[in-house]
Amino acid sequence: MRSRMSLLEKMQNIDRRYIYLLGWIFVLFPLLNPLGLPVPIGRESRQWKEYIDNIPSDSVIVVSLDYGVSGMPELYPMTVATMHHLWSNSQAKNWQIVVCAFWNQGPLVFDTLLSQINPASAYGVVYGEDWIELGWIPGSETGMNSFAVDMWGQTPTDYLEQRPLSQYPMMENIRTAQDVDLIISFETGTPGLPEWLRQWNTPYGVPIIVGCIGVSVPGMAPYLDSGQLSALMPGLTSSGEYEILINRPGLAVAGLDAVSMSHLLVVLLVVIGNIAFFASRGKGGS
Amino acid sequence: MSDVLRRIEIPLIITALVALIQVIPYYFDFPALQGAANTASDWVLLIVNAAVFVGVISLGQVHMRRVQRRSTHWEYSIVLLVLMVVMAILGFPLEGMGLGLQNEQYQFLFNNVYNPLGSTMYSILAFFITSAAYRAFRARNIDAALILIAGTIVVMSNAPIFTSSAPFLIEWKNWIFDVPNATTMRAVTMGAALGSIALAVRTLMGIERGYLRGGGEE
């Protein structure tokens, strides 16, 4: 009887080091032996794809990388997939894409992206005509406000070539938030959606879609419901679904097996803990 | 004269004026005030940029002191100081001298040191969350059971290993997200917004003085 209670107690209090070890094994296993599980498509990734597909021709799109390297595991795959999607359509639809960042590491993240994708050779888009990178805009929400009022004043030169914006044909008619038709923000925190809403969406009516990390997702629900947020890409699983939808399996799809296994471990541990909890209670334990 | 300059009313008036310059043009169309608000925003940006240098100096002072005193884990402070100086020099915007964010050494350190370290810090969360979920998700009472059920459904709905064989989990998760979650988050958001408005009004009226040294009670 005592040994049985002892086992139940142990099942309720597994040493965290064993849990960490199990976590490591569960994540490593699918990386070494990919499971290749089918991936059902959720509504968020479908809405995200449909929203981008339906962006009107001649639109000016601001893509903002509001995260640093710590957010890359979750946000970088969706950033890459979205840029593929945008660039592959930008010439046909005459979109003009302005890349910027309100997090200081955003441009460095985009450097990494450009080291893996050459938009000119992959999609034939021309820097300065179809897209431009303005770099980091300091000042958080104040910076967003100033950028909305005077984009040229906040970023007199571009980031990649360090030339005045007046030398780029596409920037001729892009000067304030009123010239922008859509914001796509990838973000891990502040500044993020609430700041965009206050400084761009409410005063200028610029629609916004957001890709965010999993822990931020619950906080996005009211803004989706109110229509202030037009589409949401919540975390790595949806990124994987989106990669499948645009026929470009990449980093997110590669990580989905690891996500599955880590979630399986969580569920197994929760089940074990609760079985032990109820069994010990039935036997008069605490 | 010095007594006049030290009067508590002066910072209170400056705060109220600066806040009103930002608030009024947001709600009303006053071109003159809008110009003043834009200028004030530019000042803020200058202060923010200056604050970066203050941050570097402060960080340097703190870690230099730790090294001098041989405090716990002072060795890490040396690593921090060395890398801070190296990254600052390599990233300095002097492209003519081969420096700047695009230079090879800077990119190498960013991609091969900073990037993996940052990703590792974030990924460690997975271990903590697994351990925390195991301990917290226990049906000790009705409330805990509800959280356990909702949490488990959301966890399972995000993993293809479950949804590929039980796609209804996605619908269940959508309902949890759309109804209980949205309702709760809306209440939290509106509560926080009302609190912010109250704080802003108190600050404008000079009642809230916490941002002044000592709360302005002298």
Interface residues (C-beta under 8 A of the other chain):
Chain A: Q12 I14 R16 I19 Y20 L22 G23 W24 V27 L35 L37 P38 V39 P40 G42 R43 G68 V69 S70 G71 M72 P73 E74 P107 L108 D111 T112 S115 P138 G139 S140 T142 G143 N145 S146 V149 D150 G153 Q154 Q162 P203 G214 V217 P218 G219 A221 P222 L224 D225 G235 T237 G240 L256 D257 V259 S260 M261 S262 H263 L264 L265 V266 V267 L269 V270 I272 G273 N274 F277 F278
Chain B: Y26 N38 S41 D42 V44 L45 V48 N49 E95 L101 Q102 Q107 F110 N111 Y114 N115 L117 G118 S119 M121 Y122 S123 A126 F127 I129 T130 S131 A133 Y134 R135 F137 R138 A139 R140 L148 T152 V155 M156 N158 A159 P160 I161 F162 T163 S164 P167 I170 N174 F177 D178 N181 A182 M185 R186 T189
